[in-house]
Amino acid sequence: MASDKRNQDDEQDDDELDAGFDPKEYDTMLELERLESLEEEMMELGVTSLDDIRQRIGELHRTLDEERA
């Protein structure tokens, strides 16, 4: 019986959470998380702009091409 009561309480909690769920806010939070992760990775790589990233990609492609030749 106690288990049934706990399951009902859990279902009620889930219903209350679903009622307050805002898909737009969730998408915004996901985008924020992605951008913060990207910022951390850029700092670790020592790049500060998209141009820096493109330059680094070009350098790495040239390095790989030279190693294969």
C-alpha positions as CSV (number, residue, x, y, z in Angstrom):
1,M,0.0,0.0,0.0
2,A,2.8,2.5,0.8
3,S,4.3,1.7,-2.6
4,D,1.0,2.6,-4.3
5,K,0.8,5.9,-2.4
6,R,4.4,6.8,-3.4
7,N,3.6,6.0,-7.1
8,Q,0.5,8.2,-6.9
9,D,2.6,11.0,-5.3
10,D,5.2,10.7,-8.0
11,E,2.6,10.8,-10.8
12,Q,1.1,13.9,-9.2
13,D,4.5,15.6,-9.0
14,D,5.2,14.7,-12.6
15,D,1.8,16.2,-13.7
16,E,2.6,19.4,-11.8
17,L,6.0,19.6,-13.5
18,D,4.5,19.0,-16.9
19,A,1.9,21.8,-16.3
20,G,4.7,24.3,-15.7
21,F,6.8,23.1,-18.7
22,D,7.6,25.8,-21.2
23,P,9.1,24.4,-24.4
24,K,10.5,27.8,-25.4
25,E,12.2,28.3,-22.1
26,Y,13.6,24.7,-22.4
27,D,15.0,25.4,-25.9
28,T,16.5,28.6,-24.6
29,M,18.2,26.8,-21.7
30,L,19.5,24.1,-24.1
31,E,21.0,26.8,-26.4
32,L,22.5,28.6,-23.4
33,E,24.2,25.3,-22.3
34,R,25.5,24.7,-25.9
35,L,27.0,28.2,-26.1
36,E,28.6,28.0,-22.7
37,S,30.1,24.6,-23.6
38,L,31.4,26.1,-26.9
39,E,32.9,29.1,-25.0
40,E,34.7,26.7,-22.6
41,E,36.1,24.7,-25.5
42,M,37.2,27.8,-27.4
43,M,39.1,29.0,-24.2
44,E,40.8,25.6,-23.9
45,L,41.8,25.7,-27.6
46,G,43.0,29.3,-27.3
47,V,40.7,30.7,-29.9
48,T,38.6,33.8,-29.5
49,S,36.7,34.1,-32.7
50,L,35.2,32.2,-35.6
51,D,38.0,33.5,-37.8
52,D,40.5,31.9,-35.3
53,I,38.7,28.6,-35.6
54,R,38.6,28.7,-39.4
55,Q,42.3,29.6,-39.4
56,R,43.1,26.7,-37.1
57,I,41.0,24.3,-39.2
58,G,43.0,25.4,-42.3
59,E,46.3,24.9,-40.5
60,L,45.3,21.4,-39.4
61,H,44.1,20.4,-42.9
62,R,47.4,21.6,-44.3
63,T,49.3,19.7,-41.6
64,L,47.4,16.5,-42.4
65,D,47.9,16.9,-46.2
66,E,51.6,17.4,-45.7
67,E,51.9,14.3,-43.5
68,R,50.0,12.2,-46.1
69,A,52.2,13.4,-49.0
